[in-house]
Amino acid sequence: MIDFHTHILPAVDDGSQSAEESLKMVTSLKSQGIDTAVVTPHFYADEDNPRRFGKRRTEAMHKLNDMLKGSSTEFNIVPGAEVAYFEGISDCEEILDMKIGDTPVMLIEMPFSSWSERMLNELDGIYYKNGTIPLLAHLDRYIRMFNNKKLADKLSGLPVLVQVNTSFFLDKKFSKLAFSMLTKGQIHVIGSDCHNMDSRKPNMDEAMQVIEKNLGHNYIHELEHNERVIFSSERERIERLFI
Ligand SMILES: [Fe+2]
């Protein structure tokens, strides 16, 4: 199982602040049965540039991989980014390097406001102009913040994939919706969005347990299937998952 949204790289954003903390987070993920983490440091186009970001991310990945060397169980770190939406994003070729590993998929953090038609058109543009497939980061946060239980329905027909945070399944007020969205194919991958070992720690195991308890193991298989489809990088297969 893959954690698709993590801030485990040391000292690159508001996530892990040291190599020691990163190591603890990876150790925790491994103990939960997670063998791969997509590292998704925040990228803000108005305060950073893709080249500088890429260099910082590569250095941090080397640091973490060095620390993991010699460990008895293998752990894969896949480069990605949590790219904050900005106007003109669909015309910006420089950000294309921020896709997840060798896949055509990019994690995008939408604004914490209601989404205008223009924003949805930009998502369309990312796909139709660049061929990059937007994976919407933590869709649950917008649903919960604005109590907008129909947000996923509003996205129907758009060329996007959806990531939700593990906490969605653990939130008493919203877990029913989370299970329903999963059964409807409106959730493609999950991530802990872990930032540290305290308030936002890795908790993939807790989410997997409640999914299994409420929906059965088939839906864990479903999520694993989606992970394989994304990493196959076969566009047609990925496009069949669209919300
Ligand atoms: Fe995040």
Residues whose N, C-alpha, C, O or C-beta is under 5 A from the ligand:
A	BS01	LIG	T40 E82 D193
